[in-house]
Amino acid sequence: MAAEPPPRPAVRSYDGDGITVEYDVRRCLHAAECVRGLPAVFDTGRKPWIQPGGTPADDIAEVIHRCPSGALQYHRDDGGPAEEPDTPTRVSLHDDGVLHLRGDLEVETPDGPRAETRVMLCGCGRTRNTPYCDHSGPCGAHN
């Protein structure tokens, strides 16, 4: 019997000029802020779909900050500024039951607390990625 291939990592990293982009597929709810903001970097029709090389790190960081779910994160290797949380913290409940939060957050997860600046949390309690929404519960029917 052939061995199953190892599972693909949920978080992938993509190196650019002075910036590393991280993408967590489990948290992406396809708001497409990245694709609309920098289609030369974020192109879902290409493999890999994130190619940050050749684009200024400040431009990439600005677009990543628009990602409401926090599926996209970045780390600066060029001495540029790290992401600053929005102040004051903002919380909104959307019609689909998803809680959107932006700010200086500490989110309790099954793996312990995580520092966050942007998250979309499950409002229906049926996510497979607790506490982050993945639209696998009743709220997914609203898409």
TORSE-383089 format. One record per residue (C-alpha): residue number from 1; residue in one letter; x, y, z negated. Coordinates in steps of 0.5 Angstrom, whole numbers. Each point is the difference from the previous one (the first is absolute). Layout:
+-----+------+-------+-------+-------+
| seq | type |     u |     v |     w |
+-----+------+-------+-------+-------+
| NUM |    A |     X |     Y |     Z |
...
+-----+------+-------+-------+-------+
//
This chain:
+-----+------+-------+-------+-------+
| seq | type |     u |     v |     w |
+-----+------+-------+-------+-------+
|   1 |    M |     0 |     0 |     0 |
|   2 |    A |     3 |     7 |     2 |
|   3 |    A |     1 |     5 |    -6 |
|   4 |    E |    -5 |     6 |     0 |
|   5 |    P |     4 |     6 |     2 |
|   6 |    P |     1 |     5 |    -6 |
|   7 |    P |    -5 |     5 |    -1 |
|   8 |    R |     1 |     7 |     3 |
|   9 |    P |     2 |     5 |    -5 |
|  10 |    A |    -6 |     5 |    -2 |
|  11 |    V |     5 |     6 |     0 |
|  12 |    R |     5 |     1 |     6 |
|  13 |    S |     5 |     5 |     0 |
|  14 |    Y |     2 |     4 |     6 |
|  15 |    D |     6 |     4 |     0 |
|  16 |    G |     1 |     7 |     3 |
|  17 |    D |     4 |     6 |     0 |
|  18 |    G |     1 |     2 |    -7 |
|  19 |    I |    -7 |    -3 |    -2 |
|  20 |    T |    -2 |    -8 |    -1 |
|  21 |    V |    -8 |    -1 |     1 |
|  22 |    E |    -3 |    -5 |    -4 |
|  23 |    Y |    -7 |    -3 |     3 |
|  24 |    D |    -4 |    -5 |    -5 |
|  25 |    V |    -5 |    -3 |     5 |
|  26 |    R |    -5 |    -2 |    -6 |
|  27 |    R |    -1 |     7 |    -2 |
|  28 |    C |    -1 |     2 |     8 |
|  29 |    L |    -8 |     2 |     1 |
|  30 |    H |     2 |     3 |     7 |
|  31 |    A |    -2 |     7 |    -1 |
|  32 |    A |     5 |     2 |     5 |
|  33 |    E |     3 |     6 |    -2 |
|  34 |    C |     7 |    -3 |     2 |
|  35 |    V |    -2 |    -1 |     7 |
|  36 |    R |    -3 |     6 |     1 |
|  37 |    G |     5 |     4 |    -4 |
|  38 |    L |     7 |    -3 |     4 |
|  39 |    P |    -2 |    -5 |     5 |
|  40 |    A |     7 |     0 |     2 |
|  41 |    V |     2 |    -3 |    -6 |
|  42 |    F |    -7 |    -4 |    -2 |
|  43 |    D |    -2 |    -4 |     6 |
|  44 |    T |    -4 |    -6 |    -1 |
|  45 |    G |     1 |    -2 |     7 |
|  46 |    R |     7 |    -1 |    -1 |
|  47 |    K |     4 |    -5 |    -4 |
|  48 |    P |     3 |     2 |    -5 |
|  49 |    W |    -6 |     5 |     0 |
|  50 |    I |     4 |     5 |    -5 |
|  51 |    Q |     6 |     3 |     3 |
|  52 |    P |     3 |     6 |    -4 |
|  53 |    G |     7 |     1 |     4 |
|  54 |    G |     1 |     6 |     3 |
|  55 |    T |    -6 |     4 |    -3 |
|  56 |    P |     2 |     5 |    -6 |
|  57 |    A |    -1 |    -3 |    -7 |
|  58 |    D |    -4 |     6 |    -2 |
|  59 |    D |    -6 |    -1 |     6 |
|  60 |    I |     0 |    -8 |    -2 |
|  61 |    A |    -1 |     2 |    -8 |
|  62 |    E |    -5 |     5 |     2 |
|  63 |    V |    -4 |    -5 |     4 |
|  64 |    I |     0 |    -5 |    -5 |
|  65 |    H |    -2 |     4 |    -6 |
|  66 |    R |    -7 |     0 |     4 |
|  67 |    C |    -1 |    -7 |    -1 |
|  68 |    P |    -5 |    -1 |    -4 |
|  69 |    S |     1 |    -7 |    -3 |
|  70 |    G |     7 |     1 |    -1 |
|  71 |    A |     1 |    -6 |     5 |
|  72 |    L |     6 |     4 |     3 |
|  73 |    Q |     5 |     3 |    -5 |
|  74 |    Y |     7 |     3 |     1 |
|  75 |    H |     7 |     0 |    -3 |
|  76 |    R |     5 |     6 |     2 |
|  77 |    D |     7 |    -2 |     1 |
|  78 |    D |     2 |     7 |     3 |
|  79 |    G |    -1 |     4 |    -7 |
|  80 |    G |    -7 |     2 |     2 |
|  81 |    P |    -5 |     1 |    -5 |
|  82 |    A |    -4 |    -6 |    -3 |
|  83 |    E |    -7 |     0 |     1 |
|  84 |    E |    -4 |     4 |    -5 |
|  85 |    P |    -6 |    -2 |    -3 |
|  86 |    D |    -6 |     5 |     1 |
|  87 |    T |    -2 |     4 |    -5 |
|  88 |    P |    -5 |     1 |    -3 |
|  89 |    T |    -2 |    -8 |     1 |
|  90 |    R |    -6 |    -1 |     4 |
|  91 |    V |    -5 |    -6 |     0 |
|  92 |    S |    -5 |    -1 |     5 |
|  93 |    L |    -5 |    -5 |     1 |
|  94 |    H |    -2 |    -1 |     7 |
|  95 |    D |    -7 |    -3 |     3 |
|  96 |    D |     3 |    -7 |     1 |
|  97 |    G |     2 |    -1 |    -8 |
|  98 |    V |     7 |     2 |     1 |
|  99 |    L |     4 |     4 |    -5 |
| 100 |    H |     5 |     5 |     3 |
| 101 |    L |     5 |     3 |    -5 |
| 102 |    R |     6 |     4 |     1 |
| 103 |    G |     5 |     3 |    -5 |
| 104 |    D |     4 |    -3 |    -5 |
| 105 |    L |    -3 |    -6 |    -2 |
| 106 |    E |     2 |    -7 |    -3 |
| 107 |    V |    -4 |    -5 |     2 |
| 108 |    E |    -1 |    -7 |    -4 |
| 109 |    T |     1 |    -6 |     5 |
| 110 |    P |     1 |    -7 |    -2 |
| 111 |    D |     7 |     1 |     1 |
| 112 |    G |     0 |     5 |    -5 |
| 113 |    P |     0 |     8 |     1 |
| 114 |    R |     2 |     3 |     6 |
| 115 |    A |     1 |     8 |     1 |
| 116 |    E |    -4 |     2 |     6 |
| 117 |    T |    -1 |     7 |     3 |
| 118 |    R |    -6 |    -3 |     5 |
| 119 |    V |    -4 |    -6 |    -1 |
| 120 |    M |    -7 |    -2 |     3 |
| 121 |    L |    -3 |    -5 |    -6 |
| 122 |    C |    -5 |    -5 |     1 |
| 123 |    G |    -7 |     3 |    -3 |
| 124 |    C |    -4 |    -7 |     1 |
| 125 |    G |     5 |    -4 |    -4 |
| 126 |    R |     0 |    -6 |     6 |
| 127 |    T |     7 |     2 |     3 |
| 128 |    R |     6 |    -5 |     1 |
| 129 |    N |     5 |     5 |    -2 |
| 130 |    T |    -2 |     2 |    -7 |
| 131 |    P |    -1 |     6 |    -1 |
| 132 |    Y |     1 |     3 |     7 |
| 133 |    C |    -6 |     0 |     5 |
| 134 |    D |     1 |    -5 |     6 |
| 135 |    H |    -7 |     0 |     2 |
| 136 |    S |    -1 |    -7 |    -1 |
| 137 |    G |    -6 |     1 |    -4 |
| 138 |    P |    -7 |     3 |     1 |
| 139 |    C |     3 |     7 |     1 |
| 140 |    G |     4 |    -3 |     7 |
| 141 |    A |    -7 |    -1 |     3 |
| 142 |    H |     0 |     8 |     0 |
| 143 |    N |     5 |     0 |     5 |
+-----+------+-------+-------+-------+
//
